[in-house]
Amino acid sequence: GESVGLHLPTLSVQEGDNSIINCAYSNSASDYFIWYKQESGKGPQFIIDIRSNMDKRQGQRVTVLLNKTVKHLSLQIAATQPGDSAVYFCAENPYTGFQKLVFGTGTRLLVSP
Amino acid sequence: DAGVTQSPTHLIKTRGQQVTLRCSPKSGHDTVSWYQQALGQGPQFIFQYYEEEERQRGNFPDRFSGHQFPNYSSELNVNALLLGDSALYLCASSPGLVNTDTQYFGPGTRLTVL
């Protein structure tokens, strides 16, 4: 079956460090991947997405890398700030023709000042 | 530009009762999906509505039903509530059905079943 999992449930970093959050997916048919940030008591907030025809995509302070060979996705956050503290989810859509996001359990990012 | 809105924010019910949750999509979006998020877990897909019809459904029993109105807003109904239905219910909207259309989430409704 399909699954999206995360290697590290909690990641603690110092303010100003770069953070890397990893994600493994199992469905090689997935062609769309998204990273969401969820703060306590709020809904998931879209960060960045990537399609399977790309290896890398950059946003403001964030970069997503996709390695289809090993079915691995990562989110890099540059110069991490205390406001980046949240749970981060990767999600995939392995369904062509319709939308059904498959989420992992999330990684908690803790940023110390 | 208002994002996805949901109501109510919190709800407490007892076992066996029925509940209705509401969602208004982001402006310009016509597709609404509902997800259930148990504490400490990622969201799980319940179903998706487009053109007032249920288009896709996840692994949830028939106690979970929904509706989409002509203005694209949506309701999620859960009958015969169980303790295990306690969760954060999230609504997400997107501008279409294409699998690469980004889904934007609302703040959620926290349902507690006692």
Interface residues (C-beta under 8 A of the other chain):
Chain A: V4 D31 Y32 I34 Y36 G41 K42 G43 P44 Q45 F46 D49 R51 F89 A91 N93 Y95 T96 G97 F98 Q99 K100 L101 V102 F103 G104 T105 G106
Chain B: V4 Q6 T31 S33 Y35 G40 Q41 G42 P43 Q44 F45 Q48 R55 Q56 G58 L90 A92 S94 L97 V98 N99 T100 D101 T102 Q103 Y104 F105 G106 P107 G108
